[in-house]
Amino acid sequence: MAESYNICLDVGGTKVLGAIFNEKDQIIHRLKKRSKSGGEGSADVEKVIISVVEEMIKESGIDRKKVNAVASCAPGVIDQEKGIVLFTPNLPWRDYDIASAMRKKFGVPFYVGNDVNLGVLGEYHFGAGKGYKNIVGFFVGTGMGGGLILNGKLFTGNQFKAAEYGHMILDPEGPLCNCGQRGCLEAFSSKQGMTAYMRQQISRGRESVMADAIKDGVFRSKKLVKALEAGDQVAMEAVDRACHWLAVATGNLINTISPDLVLYGGGVIEALGDTFLKKILAEVDRYCMPTIRSTVEIKTASLGDDSILYGDLAMIKGLG
């Protein structure tokens, strides 16, 4: 087999993570750079993406003529066929034809897809989802993303807009979500949701070691881990509340889809996977039919930070 390489990127609101895969689908080099999503526009993030690719090629010493393709994710609504980012809440991209810009820059095929769709796809082909045909995936991070594998294929719905589980409304009178609705799963169970709850409790005079961690934005997952280890009551309540609503949402999707597997991934799960999984498993049976629940496995993702990178790789290989 001729030597060739695929470059895969995980583009988020605050960072770009890159990896080079060899022809055996092994990561041989990786690089992470911070990005400023609040800059002048699409060109700012584009510059970071280009610099990550260029630096990885230089640092790894690979022949750039042997790069087969480049692929990336973005959070938001992506036209995967045309390579256009239609909308993303955390990046300055609207109807942005990223694929054309990147093909022109690198001279190789460029692919782009929704971040959590690709995370679930990566787990399906290379991680904890191998061997399952129908997978419901929740990725818990700053927000709450979803991905869906049906009959062995990534299901993206009409115009690639499917599986936005984070905006499943669980309580119409619940907390306000960034999407403008109230009581979405994201408003309860994401970092944003947990941060909002802790901030509310602290504003009422309760003490918490998380006060500094949430002062200027959402907490870092490591801070939450330490707060739970210290027995911080406000942090424990935020996690219990997040897991409760994740259990409700999981039960609803189990009843709706009857998947083989429900998979939890993302930064929060990577940091607190066992804690979240135990709490969800303790409740989920209350919210779905026993006969359907009996044929569903529930577990955490296995690829960690690399889930999306492997999803990129699957996209390049046409493993939709």
C-alpha positions in Angstrom: 0.0 0.0 0.0 1.4 3.4 -0.9 2.2 5.6 2.0 -0.5 8.3 2.7 -1.8 10.4 5.5 -5.1 11.9 6.6 -5.3 15.1 8.7 -8.2 15.3 11.0 -9.4 18.4 13.1 -11.6 19.0 16.0 -12.6 22.7 15.8 -14.4 24.1 18.9 -15.3 27.5 20.2 -11.9 27.8 22.1 -9.5 25.3 20.5 -8.5 23.5 17.4 -7.2 19.9 18.0 -5.4 18.3 15.1 -4.1 14.8 14.4 -2.3 13.0 11.5 -3.4 9.4 10.8 -1.2 7.0 8.9 -2.5 4.4 6.4 -3.0 2.0 9.4 -5.5 4.5 11.0 -3.0 5.2 13.8 -2.4 8.7 15.1 1.3 9.6 14.5 1.2 13.3 15.5 -1.1 15.6 17.3 -1.3 19.3 18.1 -3.7 21.6 20.0 -4.0 25.4 19.7 -6.3 27.8 21.3 -8.6 29.9 19.0 -10.5 33.1 19.7 -14.1 32.6 18.6 -15.0 36.2 19.2 -12.7 37.7 16.5 -13.3 39.6 13.3 -14.9 36.7 11.5 -14.5 33.4 9.8 -11.0 34.2 8.7 -9.6 34.2 12.3 -10.6 30.6 13.0 -9.6 29.7 9.5 -6.0 31.0 10.2 -5.8 28.8 13.3 -6.9 25.7 11.3 -4.4 26.4 8.6 -1.6 27.0 11.1 -2.4 23.7 12.9 -2.3 21.7 9.7 0.9 23.5 8.5 2.7 23.0 11.9 1.7 19.3 12.1 3.1 18.6 8.6 6.3 20.4 9.5 6.7 18.9 13.0 5.9 15.3 11.9 8.2 15.5 8.9 5.7 13.9 6.6 5.8 14.7 2.8 2.9 17.1 2.2 2.4 15.5 -1.2 1.4 12.3 0.6 -1.5 14.0 2.4 -4.7 12.3 1.1 -7.4 14.5 2.6 -8.2 16.9 5.4 -11.4 16.7 7.5 -12.8 18.8 10.3 -15.9 19.1 12.5 -17.6 22.3 13.6 -20.4 22.7 16.3 -23.7 23.6 14.6 -25.6 22.9 11.5 -23.4 21.7 8.6 -24.3 20.9 5.0 -22.0 17.9 4.9 -22.4 17.3 1.2 -21.4 20.8 0.1 -19.0 21.5 3.0 -20.8 24.6 4.1 -21.2 25.7 7.8 -24.8 27.0 7.8 -24.8 28.1 11.5 -22.7 27.6 14.5 -23.4 29.2 17.9 -19.8 29.3 19.2 -17.9 30.4 16.0 -18.3 33.4 13.7 -19.4 31.3 10.7 -22.7 31.7 8.9 -23.3 30.1 5.5 -19.5 29.7 5.3 -18.1 27.6 2.5 -15.2 26.3 4.5 -14.6 23.3 2.1 -13.9 25.5 -0.9 -11.5 27.7 1.1 -9.6 24.8 2.5 -9.4 22.8 -0.8 -7.9 25.9 -2.4 -5.4 26.2 0.4 -4.3 22.6 0.7 -5.0 21.2 -2.8 -6.6 18.0 -1.4 -10.2 17.0 -0.6 -11.6 18.7 2.5 -14.6 17.3 4.5 -16.6 18.9 7.3 -19.4 17.6 9.6 -21.2 18.3 12.8 -19.0 17.7 15.8 -21.1 15.3 17.8 -22.4 13.5 14.8 -18.7 12.8 14.0 -18.0 11.9 17.6 -20.7 9.2 17.6 -19.5 8.0 14.1 -16.0 7.7 15.4 -17.1 5.7 18.4 -19.2 3.5 16.1 -16.4 2.6 13.7 -13.3 2.7 16.1 -14.5 2.8 19.7 -17.2 1.8 22.2 -19.8 1.6 19.5 -18.2 -1.1 17.4 -20.5 -4.0 16.8 -23.8 -2.1 17.4 -26.2 -1.2 14.6 -28.4 1.5 16.4 -26.8 4.0 18.7 -28.1 7.0 20.5 -25.1 9.3 21.5 -25.1 12.2 24.0 -22.0 14.3 24.2 -21.9 16.4 27.4 -19.6 19.4 27.3 -20.1 23.2 27.4 -23.3 22.5 25.5 -25.2 19.2 24.9 -24.9 17.5 21.5 -26.4 14.4 20.0 -25.6 11.9 17.3 -27.6 9.0 15.9 -26.6 5.8 14.1 -29.6 3.9 12.6 -29.1 0.5 10.9 -25.4 1.1 10.7 -25.5 4.5 9.1 -25.2 8.0 10.6 -28.7 9.6 10.5 -28.6 13.3 9.9 -32.2 14.0 8.9 -33.5 16.7 6.6 -30.7 19.1 5.6 -28.3 17.5 8.2 -30.2 18.9 11.2 -31.2 15.8 13.1 -30.3 14.5 16.6 -30.3 17.9 18.5 -31.1 16.1 21.7 -29.7 19.0 23.7 -32.8 21.0 22.8 -35.3 18.3 23.7 -37.7 20.3 26.0 -38.1 18.4 29.3 -39.7 21.2 31.3 -41.5 24.1 29.5 -41.2 26.2 32.6 -37.6 25.3 33.3 -34.4 27.4 33.0 -33.8 29.5 29.9 -31.5 27.9 27.3 -29.2 29.7 24.9 -31.4 28.5 22.0 -34.2 30.7 23.3 -36.4 27.9 24.6 -37.0 26.9 28.3 -36.2 23.6 29.9 -34.0 22.1 27.3 -31.8 19.2 28.3 -28.8 21.5 27.6 -30.1 24.0 30.1 -30.1 21.3 32.9 -27.2 18.9 32.1 -24.4 20.7 30.2 -21.6 22.7 31.7 -23.7 25.8 31.0 -26.7 24.3 32.8 -24.7 23.1 35.8 -22.9 26.5 36.0 -26.2 28.4 35.9 -27.5 26.3 38.8 -24.4 26.7 40.9 -24.3 30.5 40.2 -28.0 30.7 41.3 -27.4 28.9 44.5 -24.3 30.9 45.4 -26.3 34.1 44.7 -28.7 33.0 47.4 -25.9 33.0 49.9 -24.8 29.3 49.8 -21.1 28.6 50.0 -19.3 26.5 47.4 -15.7 25.9 46.4 -17.0 26.3 42.8 -17.5 30.1 43.3 -14.2 31.1 41.6 -14.5 28.4 38.9 -17.8 29.8 37.6 -17.1 33.5 38.2 -16.2 34.4 34.6 -17.9 31.6 32.6 -18.4 27.8 32.7 -16.2 25.7 35.0 -13.3 23.4 33.9 -14.2 19.8 34.4 -11.2 19.2 36.7 -12.5 21.8 39.1 -15.9 20.0 39.3 -14.1 16.7 40.0 -12.2 18.3 42.9 -15.4 19.9 44.3 -17.2 16.5 44.3 -14.2 14.9 46.0 -14.4 17.6 48.7 -18.1 16.9 49.2 -19.2 20.3 48.0 -23.0 20.3 48.4 -23.8 22.7 45.6 -21.6 20.9 43.1 -23.2 17.6 44.1 -26.7 19.0 43.6 -25.8 20.3 40.2 -24.5 16.9 39.1 -27.5 15.1 40.5 -29.8 17.4 38.7 -27.8 17.0 35.4 -27.9 13.2 35.7 -31.6 13.2 36.5 -32.6 15.0 33.4 -30.1 13.0 31.3 -31.9 9.9 32.6 -35.3 11.3 31.6 -34.0 12.2 28.1 -32.3 8.8 27.8 -35.6 7.0 28.7 -37.5 9.0 26.1 -35.1 8.1 23.4 -34.9 4.5 24.4 -38.7 4.3 24.0 -38.6 6.2 20.7 -35.8 4.4 19.0 -35.1 1.2 20.8 -31.4 1.4 20.2 -28.8 -1.3 20.8 -26.6 1.2 22.7 -26.9 4.5 24.4 -23.4 6.2 24.5 -22.3 9.1 26.6 -19.2 11.1 25.6 -17.7 14.6 25.7 -15.5 16.5 28.1 -17.7 16.1 31.2 -18.1 12.4 30.7 -14.4 12.0 30.1 -13.8 13.7 33.5 -16.8 12.2 35.4 -17.9 9.3 33.3 -18.3 6.7 36.1 -20.1 9.2 38.4 -22.5 10.2 35.7 -23.1 6.7 34.5 -23.9 5.3 37.9 -26.4 8.1 38.6 -28.1 7.8 35.2 -28.3 4.0 35.5 -29.9 4.4 39.0 -32.8 6.4 37.5 -33.2 5.6 33.8 -35.5 2.5 34.3 -38.2 4.7 35.6 -38.5 6.6 32.3 -38.7 3.8 29.8 -40.7 0.6 29.1 -39.0 -2.5 30.7 -39.4 -4.6 27.5 -37.5 -1.9 25.5 -35.0 -1.2 28.2 -34.1 -4.9 28.5 -32.4 -4.9 25.0 -30.4 -1.6 25.4 -26.8 -1.3 26.7 -25.7 2.0 28.3 -22.0 3.0 28.5 -19.5 5.7 28.1 -17.4 6.5 25.0 -13.9 5.0 24.9 -11.9 7.3 22.6 -12.0 10.4 24.8 -10.7 13.5 23.0 -10.2 11.5 19.9 -13.8 10.5 19.2 -14.3 13.4 16.7 -10.9 12.9 15.1 -11.8 9.3 14.4 -15.2 10.5 13.1 -13.4 12.8 10.7 -11.4 9.8 9.5 -14.6 7.7 9.0 -16.0 10.6 6.9 -12.8 10.7 4.7 -13.1 7.0 4.2 -16.8 7.3 3.2 -17.9 5.3 6.3 -21.1 7.3 6.9 
